[in-house]
Amino acid sequence: MNFWKSFKPKSCSVRIQAVSKEEALSEVVDNLIAGETLPARLKSEALEALLARERLGSTGVGMGVAIPHVKLKGLERAACSLSVHSSGLEWQALDGGSVHILFTVLRPEKQGESHDPQRHLEMMQWIARLAREPDFRRFALKVKTKTELVDLLREMSAV
């Protein structure tokens, strides 16, 4: 599986600075734009979609991980980010714990040349498996660079 290739180092972060869930999502959207995986014209729509998703129910899946994911009109291919917050953020996670690792996935609204909904579902299942993997979580919290973070995804691609 090469789902890790959807995560570009420039769109990821090993040091999220935010002090709240809302700030973290805003920072992730900025990183996706800086990494050129999300068009700048979709910034406000992306952030509002992520915030609206959180209002429906927390994407904090437990074990220190959140997986914010939304459909986004006007997007042609998935925009993915992996971010680490060293001290953790309050996220109303299922287990009540803080979130240290954020897998953020914005996907196109409908199928297209660069988006296959079935493949997207498989990628989300892979992310969920990674989230449950203790070694992945432990190593993700120790990486020093964005490239090391994406390399970790590549190393764990068989999970």
C-alpha positions, 0 to 999 in steps of 0.5 A, a space after each residue: 500500500 502506498 497511501 503514505 504518498 498522499 502525505 507530503 512533508 510540507 503539508 505536515 507538522 511535527 510541532 503544532 503550536 495551537 492551544 485549542 482544537 480550533 486553532 489546531 485545525 486552522 494551523 493544519 489548513 494553513 499547512 495544507 495550503 503551504 504544502 500546495 495540497 489544498 488550494 488557498 481559495 478553499 481555505 475558509 471552506 476547508 476550515 469551516 467544514 472541519 469545524 462543522 465536522 467536530 460540532 457533529 461529534 469529536 474525531 478524537 478516536 482515542 489513544 492520543 489520536 484524532 482523525 478529522 476528515 471531511 468532503 470538500 466541494 471544489 477539491 480535485 484530489 485528497 489533501 492529507 496532513 499528519 501533525 504532532 502536538 507534543 503536549 496534547 490538545 483537549 479534543 473530547 476524544 472517545 477515551 477522554 484523553 488529549 490528542 497528540 497525533 492528527 491525521 487530517 484528510 480533506 477529500 473531493 465531494 465526488 469521484 473524479 480522475 484524481 479521486 476514487 471513493 473506494 481507494 479513499 475508504 481503504 486509506 481511511 481504514 489504513 489510517 485507523 489501523 495506524 492509529 491503533 498501532 502503539 509503535 506508530 504512536 510512540 515513534 510519531 511523537 519522537 520524530 524531529 522533522 516532517 520528512 521523518 514523519 512521512 518516512 515513518 508512514 512509509 515504514 508503517 505502510 504495511 500495517 
